[in-house]
Amino acid sequence: MSENSIPVTVKIADKEYKISCPEGEHESLLASARRVSSDMKNMRESGKALGSEKIAVMVALNIAHELINMEGLSNSDDSYISERLDILQRSIDATLDNYPST
């Protein structure tokens, strides 16, 4: 463990794991563990006969997919905002060019 980390015990799918956690990120780690544990429980209860390892991989893939989709939305939002700002700037410039100077 590094100097700025603390040991945190999380419970995922009825198993406890001791994890080194950076100071100040304890709550985020616990929330992440709750999310993974909940997703694993839901997948197990879906009726599909999967082993714990396969369930963990499927949950990881689902969460990674969500993250990538969110990043994609963020990138497309940034593109859209930049494009709109460019259009507004050109409109302002055109208006100022046509405005009579005093």
Phi, psi and omega in degrees: 000140178281169182300327184260027179235158180233151177281133179230134177259125178242154179243121180231123179051050177065016175239142179262141179229133175263122187233139174281128186231132176301143178303140179089353181246013182303310182296321179296319178296315179297319178296320179297317179296319177298319180297312181297316181298316179297315180297321179294318179298314180299319180292320179297320182281353181291351177100349179279132181277090180240148175282163182303320181295316180293321177299315180299318179294318180295319178296316179300317179296318179297316180293319177298320178298315177301316181298314180297319178296320178294320178295321178297318178297318180297315180296319180290325176298317179299318179298314181298314180297316179299318180296316179296320178296320177298316180297315179298319180296318178296321179295317177297314180300316180296318178297315180295324178295328181271354182278127182294132178277153183260000000 
